[in-house]
Amino acid sequence: MSAKDSSRESHFPAIEKKYGEKMNYWFAVMAKLAGKKYPEQIAHLRENYGFSQAHANALVMYSRGSKSAQRFETPTDFFKSIPSEQAKTVKAIMKAIRAKYPKLELVIAWNQPMLRDGTKYVFGVSASKNYLLMAPWSTEVLDAFRPKLTDYKVNKKTIQVPSDWQVDSKLLQQMVKARLAE
């Protein structure tokens, strides 16, 4: 299976086709918007040219010098980017799950560490400034485990835990088991 092209340039053929102008035209539009804030640039493209959010974001970010949406090549790169306390906790979460499910692959997707079974995402963790968010990739699994999650803030698709969370291996493994059974 080939990896999806995460470069901003991968959107350019679709932008040319959908909006009827070559990229040089769009780069000239962006040159006139230089110095404007990101939301203003996005709004201009969407309101004046009918750009989708994805196409506007690709053009704006490319014009600002970001050539790819991918920030991390490996989980190690991700762990280096967050505070050591969070990195230690995320590693412990992944280790606890993989202890029971060693065939799950640790990958970076959406710039976050995720566990995957083939092409099916099973569990992920993201780091915020003051906490971690765990995602079982299933609202059904999340709903089924709500009674066991009363000590945590449960959002629509994630579970918020402290950065120094004492990993509950049993809970994580049960959630992953339920996700894999879907």
N, C-alpha and C positions, 0 to 999 in steps of 0.2 A: 504494500500500500504506500503510495507516495505521500509525502508531507504536503500539507496545504501551503501555498505560497503566501507568506505573511507580509510581503513587501507592499508598500503603498502603491508602487508602480503596477502591481498586478490588477489594480482597478482601472488603469488608464484606458485600455481598449473598450471597456464597458462605458466609461465616461464619454469617450469620443463617439461611440455608437449611439448612446442614449440621448446625449445633449447636442449632437450635430456639429461639433467643432473639434479641431485638432488640439492637442495638449498645449501647443504654443499659445493658442488663444486663451486657454484657461490660466496659463502661467502669467500672461499679461494682465488678466483680471486680478489675479492674486497680487501682482506687483502694485496695482493701484490700491489694494487693501493693506499693503505693508504698514505696520505700525498699529493696526487695529487689533483689538483683543480677539482671542479665539472665538468666543461666542458671537461676536459681531461678524466675523468672517463667515462662520457657519450660517448664520441667519441671512447674510447677504446672498450666499449661493442658493440657499433653500428658497428664499422669497423671490429673488429676481430671476433665477434660472431653473427652479423646480428640482434642484438636486435632492437626492435622498440623503439621509443622515450619514450613511456609510460612505457614499461618494464624496460628500462635502468634507467629511473628516479626513479621508484619504488625501484629497487635494490640499486642504489646509495644513495638515501635518507634514506632508511632503514639502510644501512651500516653506514651512518653518524649519526644515532640515531633518525631520524624522523620516528615515527611509523605510522603517519596518515597525510593525506593531509588536514584534517579538522583542522583549527586553532580556530574557534569560534563555540561554541555550540548554542549560542543565539544571537539575535540582540544586546542585552545589552552588551555582551562580545565584539562584534565588536565596538560598540560606545565607550567603555572604551579604545580601542586600538588606536583611532585617536584623533587628537587635539580637544579640546572642541568646538571651532568655527565650525569645520567641522561636528562634531557630532550634534550640534544644527541645522545646515543647512540640513543635511540628515534627521534628525527626522522631520523637518518642511516639507520637500519634501514628505515624506511618509504620514505624517498627512494630508497634503493638498489633496493627492490622495484618501486616505481612508475616508476623510470627505464625498466624493461623492460616493465612492465604498467601503463601510465598509466590504463587504464579502471577499475582497482580503486579503489573508493571508501574513503576514510579516514573511519571513523565511531567513535563511542564506543558500546561494548556491554559490559555487565557492568562498567561504570566503568573500562574499559581501551580503549586505541586498537586498532582492528581494521581490517584490510583486507577488503573484501567485494566479491564479484562477484554483483550482483543480491541474492539473499537468502542466498547461500552464503558463509559466512565462510571466508577463505583463510589468513589469518595474523594473529596478535595478539601483543602484548607487554604484560607487566605489570611494575611496578616494586616491588621489595621494598627493605628498608632497605639491604642490602649487595650487591644484584645485580639483574639483569633476568632475566625468564623469557620465552622466545619460544615460541609455540605455532603449529605448522603446521596445526592443526585436523584432523589425521589421524594415527592411530597407525601406519597402513601407511606413510605418508611418513616418519614418524619412524624406524620400523624400517628402512626402506630406506636411510636416510642415517646410521644409527648408525656404520658404519665410518668415515665422514668427521667424526664428532663426538667422537672419542676424547679431544680436548683439553678437552672440556666435560663438565659433569655433566648426564647425560640422565636425566630422570625419566620417569614413565609417559606423560605427554602434553606435556611441556615440555623445553626446553633452557635450562639456566642459564648465563648469561654475565656477565662482570664489568660493572659500571656504566660503565666506560670502555672497553668492548670496541672493538677495531679492526674495524669492520664488514667482513665477508666478503661482498661484493656477489654474487660468483659463486655461493657456497653458497646464499645466500638466494634468489636467482633460480631456481636449480635446484630448490629445495624447493617454491617457489611453482608452478613449471612442473609438477612432479609432482602437486601438490595440485589444480591446475586440470584436469589430465588425468583425474582420478578421476570 
